[in-house]
Amino acid sequence: MSALPSYAFGTARFQASDLVRGILLLPRNLVLGVLALYRAVISPLYGDVCRYYPSCSAYAVGAVQQNGALWGAVLSAWRILRCNPWSKGGVDDVRPHAHFRYDLTRHGLVVPARKD
């Protein structure tokens, strides 16, 4: 299992006052939880077989963080389709969202940005 790139982590903390604003981030964070479980349990069984860096599961984490659960899943599926024995592979980072207005926790979850 390859490590997540440094842009997949942050220093923000979820606080109780963020609960109402963070309700819209629940689907995104649920998908990130499933991806973390996959990366901890299933991904080590495969080893390092991805032709790209970061690995497809790490790319999926970044895509969901930056673009949300639905569009992140579409980008991840496209990446998995491109990851085959006939592709050259190489470095393929997730493009940062132009208007990303959230913060990331040290575990990679998405929380509302705080102004203070």
C-alpha positions as semicolon CSV with decimal commas, in nm:
position;residue;x (nm);y (nm);z (nm)
1;M;0,000;0,000;0,000
2;S;0,146;0,334;-0,096
3;A;0,132;0,628;0,138
4;L;-0,105;0,914;0,081
5;P;0,050;1,231;-0,061
6;S;0,104;1,516;0,184
7;Y;-0,179;1,721;0,033
8;A;-0,428;1,462;0,164
9;F;-0,378;1,573;0,525
10;G;-0,430;1,894;0,714
11;T;-0,422;2,036;1,063
12;A;-0,787;2,133;1,112
13;R;-0,998;1,996;1,393
14;F;-1,368;1,919;1,392
15;Q;-1,550;2,110;1,664
16;A;-1,903;2,077;1,793
17;S;-1,993;2,418;1,650
18;D;-1,917;2,278;1,302
19;L;-2,184;2,009;1,329
20;V;-2,460;2,194;1,141
21;R;-2,225;2,330;0,871
22;G;-2,060;1,989;0,839
23;I;-2,380;1,794;0,770
24;L;-2,336;1,847;0,394
25;L;-1,988;1,694;0,422
26;L;-2,123;1,370;0,568
27;P;-2,141;1,176;0,235
28;R;-1,787;1,287;0,147
29;N;-1,653;1,177;0,486
30;L;-1,841;0,845;0,474
31;V;-1,677;0,764;0,140
32;L;-1,340;0,866;0,286
33;G;-1,404;0,627;0,577
34;V;-1,477;0,341;0,337
35;L;-1,160;0,424;0,141
36;A;-0,955;0,428;0,463
37;L;-1,096;0,085;0,553
38;Y;-1,013;-0,045;0,204
39;R;-0,659;0,094;0,227
40;A;-0,607;-0,066;0,570
41;V;-0,757;-0,410;0,503
42;I;-0,772;-0,497;0,133
43;S;-0,504;-0,285;-0,034
44;P;-0,211;-0,448;0,155
45;L;-0,316;-0,785;0,011
46;Y;-0,247;-0,661;-0,342
47;G;0,087;-0,499;-0,272
48;D;0,226;-0,221;-0,491
49;V;0,073;-0,304;-0,829
50;C;-0,056;0,034;-0,947
51;R;0,119;0,180;-1,250
52;Y;0,057;0,533;-1,133
53;Y;0,170;0,742;-0,839
54;P;-0,014;0,795;-0,614
55;S;-0,183;0,456;-0,616
56;C;-0,542;0,433;-0,738
57;S;-0,681;0,419;-0,382
58;A;-0,471;0,720;-0,277
59;Y;-0,592;0,903;-0,589
60;A;-0,950;0,819;-0,489
61;V;-0,895;0,972;-0,145
62;G;-0,766;1,295;-0,299
63;A;-1,042;1,304;-0,560
64;V;-1,316;1,262;-0,300
65;Q;-1,157;1,519;-0,069
66;Q;-1,127;1,779;-0,343
67;N;-1,442;1,712;-0,548
68;G;-1,697;1,542;-0,325
69;A;-1,835;1,191;-0,310
70;L;-2,008;1,174;-0,649
71;W;-1,759;1,349;-0,879
72;G;-1,469;1,199;-0,681
73;A;-1,611;0,852;-0,749
74;V;-1,635;0,933;-1,121
75;L;-1,274;1,054;-1,131
76;S;-1,160;0,747;-0,938
77;A;-1,344;0,509;-1,171
78;W;-1,182;0,680;-1,471
79;R;-0,842;0,641;-1,309
80;I;-0,901;0,271;-1,238
81;L;-1,001;0,218;-1,602
82;R;-0,675;0,383;-1,713
83;C;-0,464;0,170;-1,476
84;N;-0,401;-0,137;-1,689
85;P;-0,099;-0,333;-1,816
86;W;-0,094;-0,136;-2,143
87;S;-0,070;0,211;-1,990
88;K;0,262;0,385;-1,933
89;G;0,166;0,499;-1,583
90;G;0,361;0,774;-1,410
91;V;0,274;1,057;-1,175
92;D;-0,096;1,149;-1,185
93;D;-0,196;1,376;-0,897
94;V;-0,546;1,499;-0,832
95;R;-0,586;1,855;-0,954
96;P;-0,672;2,081;-0,661
97;H;-1,025;2,216;-0,680
98;A;-1,014;2,582;-0,779
99;H;-1,261;2,686;-0,508
100;F;-1,189;2,435;-0,230
101;R;-1,343;2,599;0,075
102;Y;-1,289;2,331;0,339
103;D;-1,009;2,219;0,566
104;L;-0,864;1,873;0,616
105;T;-0,802;1,696;0,945
106;R;-0,486;1,501;1,025
107;H;-0,683;1,185;0,934
108;G;-0,783;1,324;0,594
109;L;-1,147;1,401;0,672
110;V;-1,305;1,718;0,536
111;V;-1,437;1,978;0,780
112;P;-1,581;2,328;0,728
113;A;-1,316;2,599;0,710
114;R;-1,296;2,818;1,018
115;K;-1,247;3,192;0,992
116;D;-1,091;3,234;1,334
